[in-house]
Amino acid sequence: MTAHTTPSGRPLPANPPEIDYVRRWAEIVERRRVQMDAAYAEAGIEHVDYWGRRAVAFRNATHARTEEDPFLVRVREAVTPASTLLDVGAGTGRHTLALAQHVAQITAVDPSAAMLGLLREDLAARTIENVATVQAEWMSAEVEPADYVICSHVLYPIADVVPFVRKLESSAIERVFIYLRADPLATDFGLWSAFHGVPLQPQPAHVDLFNVLAQIGIFADVEIVSMPLTWTFETREEAVQQVANSLCLRDDDHDARTKLAALLDQRMVPLPNGRLGSTAAATRSAIFSWRPR
Ligand SMILES: C[S@@+](CC[C@H](N)C(=O)[O-])C[C@H]1O[C@@H](n2cnc3c(N)ncnc32)[C@H](O)[C@@H]1O
């Protein structure tokens, strides 16, 4: 046992308590989940198809800006025309679509029929033939390992993050890339308390993942990048609909929607690309990447 004193006998400050970052991650996810579930239950909204209500708006908001996305740039620099790639939580496939011509084969995995449906439409429209889609949650997906595994903005609701990350790692031959926000995305435009009385609880962010990875012995390369906010809208009506979804408001709650429209008018501005969005110019995200053991 080492003495808890300096050489001159002065007592050292108490040891800081150890933090179990894996548990902390699960608690952050759980706190947010309970809050959202309670809000849905209070509004009488059942069978929430979270991504089903967002898929089209998500595709319209994100795809046009994929070429400026530093995550895409980093992955594209890493792959070769002979590479295989797994896109886990591919969503509407902005990265898959942009990478397909740079690699030999991509498997895009996502549990959402709505998100994957839009990706399949785009693959067919562009006659892209080297992409396979698998509709499944990652933990139950049966897919072959690939040279590169990418996972962009997926981990926020995953409570049991370690097996998820371990499966990403064991499915990668060359490198794993994970993208996660450093600045939390205010999906509620900061308006949760105006409707529910308390602030919306945050989702896990890059520092939480950094600590989780370190705790399980993964010392990833981490790059902080900035990207114009893509949580933008075609019209005022679309903004109200999408933020109402995030606020768990009922479609027939006209009073709440009128209040929301007025609040959004104070918070949204026309953007240079003609869309409507928040005054926050950019958000930072982290690109984690490492070579599997
Ligand atoms: C914010 S979107 C990101 C989509 C895409 N990776 C991108 O960056 O544009 C999150 C996606 O993760 C998917 N997802 C959620 N839980 C998942 C799970 N357990 N396994 C795989 N994907 C999941 C959702 O269906 C959704 O399409």
The ligand as a Gaussian input file, in Angstrom:
#p B3LYP/6-31G(d) Opt

LIG

0 1
 C      -29.403000       9.668000     -37.479000
 S      -29.683000       8.298000     -38.527000
 C      -28.095000       8.200000     -39.308000
 C      -28.145000       7.585000     -40.659000
 C      -26.821000       7.587000     -41.445000
 N      -25.821000       6.773000     -40.799000
 C      -26.340000       9.004000     -41.646000
 O      -25.353000       9.413000     -41.007000
 O      -26.972000       9.708000     -42.435000
 C      -29.640000       6.908000     -37.376000
 C      -29.966000       5.579000     -38.027000
 O      -29.594000       4.538000     -37.106000
 C      -30.520000       3.500000     -37.254000
 N      -30.480000       2.621000     -36.070000
 C      -31.106000       2.815000     -34.895000
 N      -30.886000       1.765000     -34.072000
 C      -30.088000       0.904000     -34.752000
 C      -29.540000      -0.366000     -34.451000
 N      -29.761000      -0.955000     -33.266000
 N      -28.792000      -0.988000     -35.381000
 C      -28.562000      -0.407000     -36.582000
 N      -29.073000       0.818000     -36.925000
 C      -29.829000       1.447000     -36.023000
 C      -31.847000       4.225000     -37.456000
 O      -32.832000       3.392000     -38.033000
 C      -31.439000       5.376000     -38.345000
 O      -31.616000       5.076000     -39.704000

